Amino acid sequence: MEYLPQPGSKLIVIAFEGWNDAADAASSFVRAIIDQMGLDLTGTLGGEEFYDFQTHRPSLRRGPGGESRIDWPRTEISTGTVPGAGLRVEVIIGQEPAFLWQRFAALVAERAEPGDAVVLAGALLADTVHSRPIPVTVTSERPEEVPGADAVRSEYEGPTGILGVIEHELAAVGLTAVSLWAAVPGYAAGGHSPKAQLSLMTAFEELTGLVLEQGDLVERARAWEAEAEAAVEADEDLADFVRRLESMTDAADLPEASGEAIAREFERYLHRRDQ
């Protein structure tokens, strides 16, 4: 089954840089959608109302003739149709706002209408390993309302980013979103992870049936994995920690491979590092 909008409605894909975007995986994935589908920038959300310009500073740019302009931090709205399919698509991507989250989330939620399919893309740091597939969890607040998504009910409690607030705002007006969360290895999240981006692309294709071009992403994912492996092998304690996680991942159906066991192993690793 596929999760797509009803006829005449649109597919909305949302991601934000920052807290919701470990290793730049979600923002890179969403920008690939904009590029590959040839979407046009049609709107923005920004300004001092939502952003702290000392945290995310504006950039001074100059054109061919030396004329200057200021690029302000903002959230961009790009729209268009899937080539050859006629499916309307809207992508919302930007930096996580600093102020007035409830108003910001309400403005985003207002863009969705009954019949639309809304996909939220994020990436988080987790006790996963670079040498295995990056897991992507498909969740929804009300999975029974989106049977085509094959999602599980979200059970998360705790601090949340703007994506969580937007999902809550959507639910408040009777709309159900589907979330894709890539679990990036916490020890290998210092830069962009092509492997996590690729996992989100694959999950999106399985969710919607829409095919995205991978380009050189597979080769870059392999290079990222090789760099992570070299870094792990150079650190004896980290290597021991990763090998234990690999064993637990490979034996995921065994009791000792539970999340609690993995968390305990991570605590032991941190304890050894502090000694």
C-alpha positions in Angstrom: 0.0 0.0 0.0 1.1 3.6 -0.5 0.6 6.8 1.4 -0.5 9.4 -1.1 -2.9 12.4 -1.1 -6.5 12.0 -2.3 -7.2 13.0 -5.9 -6.9 16.7 -6.3 -5.0 17.1 -3.0 -1.2 17.5 -2.5 1.7 15.8 -0.9 3.5 18.0 1.7 7.0 17.1 2.8 8.5 19.0 5.8 12.0 19.1 7.4 14.1 21.5 9.4 17.8 22.0 10.0 19.0 21.9 13.6 17.8 19.7 16.5 15.6 17.6 14.2 18.4 17.0 11.6 21.2 14.8 12.8 24.1 14.6 10.3 22.1 16.9 7.9 20.3 13.7 6.8 16.7 15.1 6.7 17.4 18.5 5.2 19.6 16.9 2.5 16.9 14.4 1.6 14.2 17.1 1.3 16.4 19.4 -0.8 17.0 16.4 -3.1 13.2 16.2 -3.6 13.1 19.9 -4.5 15.9 19.5 -7.1 14.8 16.3 -8.7 11.1 17.4 -9.0 12.0 20.8 -10.2 10.0 22.6 -7.6 9.8 26.4 -7.5 10.2 28.7 -4.5 6.8 30.2 -4.0 6.7 31.4 -0.4 8.7 31.9 2.8 8.2 32.1 6.6 10.8 34.2 8.4 11.9 37.5 9.8 12.6 38.7 13.3 9.3 37.3 14.4 10.7 33.7 14.3 14.5 33.9 14.1 17.4 35.0 16.3 19.8 36.6 13.9 22.7 36.3 16.4 22.3 32.5 16.4 21.6 32.2 12.7 23.2 35.3 11.1 22.1 36.7 7.8 24.5 36.5 4.9 25.8 39.4 2.8 25.9 38.4 -0.9 27.1 40.2 -4.0 25.8 39.9 -7.6 27.9 40.0 -10.8 28.0 43.8 -10.8 29.0 44.0 -7.1 25.5 44.9 -5.9 24.8 43.6 -2.4 21.9 41.8 -0.9 21.1 40.2 2.5 19.9 36.6 2.7 17.9 36.3 5.9 17.4 33.0 7.8 14.0 31.7 6.7 11.8 28.7 6.0 11.2 28.2 2.3 8.1 26.8 0.6 8.6 25.2 -2.8 5.8 23.8 -4.9 5.3 22.0 -8.2 4.2 18.7 -9.6 5.9 15.3 -10.0 7.1 15.1 -13.6 4.9 12.7 -15.6 2.5 12.1 -12.7 0.7 15.3 -12.2 0.9 14.9 -8.4 1.0 18.3 -6.6 3.9 18.5 -4.2 4.8 21.1 -1.6 8.1 21.1 0.3 8.7 23.1 3.5 12.4 23.4 4.5 14.3 25.8 6.7 16.1 26.4 9.9 14.3 25.6 13.1 12.8 28.8 14.4 13.9 30.4 17.7 10.7 32.2 18.7 6.9 31.9 18.7 6.9 28.1 17.9 3.1 27.8 18.4 2.4 30.6 15.9 5.0 29.2 13.5 3.6 25.7 13.7 0.0 27.0 13.2 1.1 28.8 10.0 2.7 25.6 8.7 -0.3 23.5 9.6 -2.7 25.9 7.8 -1.0 24.9 4.6 -2.5 21.4 4.9 -6.0 20.6 3.9 -8.2 17.5 4.3 -7.1 14.9 1.7 -3.4 16.0 1.8 -0.7 13.6 2.7 1.8 15.1 5.1 5.3 13.6 5.6 7.6 14.9 8.3 11.3 14.0 7.9 13.8 14.0 10.7 17.0 12.4 11.9 18.2 11.7 15.4 21.3 10.4 17.2 21.0 6.8 18.4 22.9 3.8 19.5 23.1 2.4 16.0 26.2 1.3 14.0 27.7 2.7 10.8 28.3 -0.8 9.4 24.7 -1.8 9.3 21.7 -0.3 7.5 20.6 3.0 9.0 17.1 2.2 10.5 14.2 4.5 9.6 11.2 4.5 11.8 7.8 5.3 10.3 5.4 6.6 12.9 2.1 8.5 13.2 0.0 9.8 16.1 -3.0 8.0 14.6 -1.8 5.2 12.3 -5.2 3.7 11.9 -6.2 6.9 9.9 -3.3 6.4 7.4 -3.4 2.6 6.7 -1.4 3.0 3.5 1.6 4.3 5.5 2.2 1.0 7.4 3.2 3.2 10.4 3.4 2.4 14.0 1.9 4.6 16.7 4.4 7.1 18.1 5.2 6.4 21.8 7.8 9.1 22.3 7.7 11.3 25.4 10.2 14.0 26.2 11.8 17.1 24.7 10.7 17.8 21.1 11.7 19.9 18.2 9.6 21.9 15.8 8.5 18.8 13.9 6.9 17.5 17.0 5.1 20.7 17.6 3.9 20.8 13.9 2.6 17.2 14.1 0.7 18.1 17.3 -0.8 21.2 15.6 -1.9 19.2 12.6 -3.6 16.7 14.9 -5.4 19.5 16.7 -7.1 20.5 13.4 -7.9 16.9 12.6 -5.1 16.1 10.2 -2.7 13.1 10.5 0.9 13.2 9.5 3.4 10.4 8.9 7.0 10.8 10.3 10.2 9.3 9.0 13.0 9.3 11.5 16.5 8.1 10.6 18.6 6.8 13.5 22.2 8.1 12.9 25.1 6.5 14.9 25.9 9.0 17.7 29.6 8.5 17.4 29.6 9.2 13.6 27.5 12.3 13.3 30.1 14.9 13.1 29.3 15.8 9.5 26.8 15.0 6.7 25.8 11.3 6.5 25.0 10.3 2.9 24.1 6.9 4.2 21.4 8.3 6.5 20.1 10.5 3.6 19.9 7.4 1.4 18.0 5.5 4.0 15.4 8.4 4.2 15.1 8.4 0.4 14.5 4.6 0.4 11.9 4.9 3.2 10.2 7.7 1.3 10.0 5.7 -1.9 8.5 2.7 0.0 6.0 5.0 1.7 4.8 6.9 -1.4 5.8 4.8 -4.4 7.7 7.9 -5.8 11.1 7.1 -7.1 14.1 9.4 -6.5 17.4 9.4 -8.3 20.3 8.3 -6.1 23.0 9.7 -8.3 26.4 9.2 -6.6 24.7 8.9 -3.1 25.5 5.2 -2.9 29.2 5.8 -3.5 29.3 8.6 -1.0 27.5 6.5 1.5 30.2 3.8 1.1 32.9 6.4 1.5 31.2 7.7 4.7 31.0 4.2 6.0 34.7 3.6 5.3 35.7 6.9 7.1 33.6 5.9 10.1 35.2 2.5 10.2 38.7 4.0 10.1 37.8 6.3 13.0 36.4 3.5 15.0 39.5 1.3 14.4 41.7 4.1 15.6 39.9 4.2 19.0 40.2 0.9 21.0 37.3 1.7 23.4 35.0 2.9 20.6 35.9 -0.1 18.5 34.9 -2.4 21.4 31.7 -0.5 21.9 30.8 -0.7 18.2 31.5 -4.4 17.9 29.2 -5.1 20.9 26.5 -3.0 19.2 27.0 -4.9 16.0 26.5 -8.2 17.8 23.3 -7.0 19.4 22.0 -5.6 16.1 22.7 -8.9 14.3 20.9 -10.8 17.1 18.0 -8.5 17.4 15.5 -11.3 18.1 17.4 -12.3 21.3 16.5 -10.9 24.7 20.0 -9.5 25.3 19.6 -7.3 22.2 16.9 -5.2 23.9 17.1 -1.4 23.9 17.8 -1.5 27.6 20.8 -3.8 27.0 22.2 -1.5 24.3 21.7 1.5 26.6 23.6 -0.2 29.4 26.4 -1.0 27.0 26.6 2.7 25.9 26.8 3.7 29.6 29.7 1.3 30.1 31.5 2.8 27.1 31.1 6.3 28.5 32.3 5.2 31.9 35.5 3.7 30.4 36.1 7.0 28.5 35.9 9.0 31.7 38.4 6.9 33.5 
